[in-house]
């Protein structure tokens, strides 16, 4: 099976990031369809970009913000570069500051 269309989408994604555009990618599919292979392809073609990958852990499924913690923890040293409202939400979520706990606004979201 050729993945040319998917690779083209990923190439455009990386090009947009390099051009300074804010991007987000959600990759969904059943187990074994090649999601990891596509992400490996993109990582191999994203030199010069910061790439962060996380994997879901079943035992953490019920822990609020577990995936967000995996994603953001390595970058908390750069938190001062984040705009104040988002910075305050991250600091509160990670117990680094006081304030109301942010809601998981995408809870229940599915691919």
C-alpha positions in Angstrom: 0.0 0.0 0.0 1.4 3.4 -0.9 1.2 6.2 1.6 2.0 9.1 -0.9 -1.1 11.1 0.0 -0.4 10.9 3.8 3.3 11.7 3.3 2.4 14.7 1.2 0.1 15.9 4.0 2.9 15.5 6.5 5.4 17.2 4.3 3.0 20.2 4.0 2.6 20.2 7.7 6.3 20.4 8.3 6.7 23.1 5.6 4.0 25.2 7.3 5.8 24.9 10.7 9.1 25.9 9.1 7.2 28.9 7.6 6.3 30.0 11.1 2.6 28.8 11.1 1.1 27.3 14.2 0.1 23.7 13.5 -1.4 20.7 15.2 -1.8 17.2 14.0 -4.1 14.5 15.1 -3.4 11.1 13.7 -6.1 8.5 14.2 -6.6 4.9 13.2 -6.9 1.3 14.2 -4.0 -0.5 15.6 -1.6 -1.7 12.9 -2.6 0.6 10.1 0.8 2.4 10.1 0.4 5.5 12.3 3.8 5.0 13.9 5.4 4.6 10.4 3.9 7.9 9.3 5.1 9.6 12.4 8.6 8.1 11.9 8.6 9.4 8.3 7.6 12.9 9.5 10.3 12.9 12.2 12.9 11.9 9.7 11.9 14.9 7.5 11.6 17.5 10.2 15.2 18.5 10.8 15.5 21.8 12.5 12.0 21.5 14.1 11.4 20.6 17.8 9.6 17.3 17.8 7.9 15.9 20.9 6.3 12.5 20.9 4.3 10.8 23.7 2.5 7.5 24.0 -0.6 6.8 25.9 -0.2 4.6 29.0 -3.3 2.6 30.0 -2.5 2.8 33.7 -2.6 6.6 33.5 -5.9 6.8 31.6 -7.8 8.0 34.7 -5.2 10.6 35.7 -6.1 14.1 34.8 -3.7 15.7 32.4 -1.3 12.7 32.3 -0.7 13.1 28.5 -0.3 16.9 28.9 2.3 16.3 31.6 4.2 13.9 29.4 4.1 16.4 26.5 5.0 19.5 28.4 7.2 18.4 31.3 10.4 18.4 29.1 9.7 22.0 28.1 8.7 23.6 31.4 12.1 25.4 31.5 10.8 27.6 28.6 7.5 28.4 30.3 8.3 32.1 30.5 8.0 32.3 26.7 4.3 31.3 26.9 1.7 34.0 27.1 0.5 34.7 30.6 -3.0 33.1 30.5 -1.7 29.8 29.1 1.4 30.0 31.3 -0.8 30.4 34.4 -3.0 27.5 33.3 0.0 25.2 32.9 1.6 26.3 36.2 -1.7 25.5 38.0 -2.2 22.2 36.2 1.3 21.1 37.2 1.0 22.3 40.8 3.6 25.0 40.2 1.2 27.9 41.0 -2.0 28.6 42.8 -5.4 29.0 41.0 -8.4 27.2 39.9 -7.7 23.8 38.3 -8.3 24.1 34.5 -10.9 21.9 33.0 -10.1 19.1 30.5 -12.0 20.9 27.8 -11.6 18.1 25.3 -12.7 15.3 27.6 -14.6 12.6 25.8 -13.2 13.7 22.4 -12.6 10.8 20.0 -11.0 10.5 16.6 
